[in-house]
């Protein structure tokens, strides 16, 4: 799965130093990746419940500790 574009992070989120970036994932791309077995963890669970008309998913990537 390709995270094509990133959404600028509002300053409030940047201040906590936990979130690396945010990106928007379209439902149809997530469904396709799910069907190919390319997802794991929480994203896989979310994709399993989506259909082609679902709203996009906002992914917040956090830094590892």
C-alpha positions in Angstrom: 0.0 0.0 0.0 1.3 3.4 -0.9 0.8 6.4 1.4 0.7 8.9 -1.5 0.3 12.2 0.3 0.6 13.5 3.8 -1.7 16.0 5.5 0.0 18.9 7.3 -0.2 18.4 11.0 -1.8 21.2 13.0 0.5 22.8 15.6 -1.5 21.4 18.5 -0.6 17.8 17.5 3.1 18.6 16.8 3.5 20.0 20.3 3.0 16.6 21.9 6.0 15.1 19.9 4.3 11.7 19.6 2.8 11.9 16.1 5.2 11.6 13.1 2.6 12.3 10.4 -1.0 12.1 9.3 -2.3 10.8 6.0 -5.7 10.1 4.5 -6.4 6.6 3.2 -9.3 6.2 0.8 -11.7 3.3 1.6 -11.3 1.6 -1.9 -7.5 1.6 -1.5 -7.7 0.0 1.9 -10.2 -2.6 0.7 -7.9 -3.5 -2.2 -4.9 -3.8 0.2 -7.0 -5.9 2.6 -8.0 -8.3 -0.1 -4.3 -8.7 -1.2 -3.3 -9.5 2.4 -1.1 -6.4 2.7 -2.5 -5.0 6.0 -1.9 -6.0 9.6 -3.0 -4.9 13.0 -5.6 -2.3 13.7 -5.6 -1.1 10.0 -6.5 -4.6 8.9 -9.4 -4.6 11.4 -10.7 -1.3 10.1 -10.4 -2.2 6.5 -12.4 -5.4 7.1 -15.4 -3.3 8.0 -15.3 -0.9 5.1 -17.1 -0.8 1.8 -16.4 1.2 -1.3 -18.7 4.1 -0.2 -17.1 4.4 3.3 -15.5 7.7 4.3 -11.7 8.0 4.1 -9.6 6.9 7.1 -7.2 9.3 8.8 -4.0 7.5 9.8 -1.9 9.0 12.6 1.6 7.5 12.7 3.4 7.8 16.0 7.1 7.6 16.8 8.2 4.4 18.4 9.4 4.6 22.0 
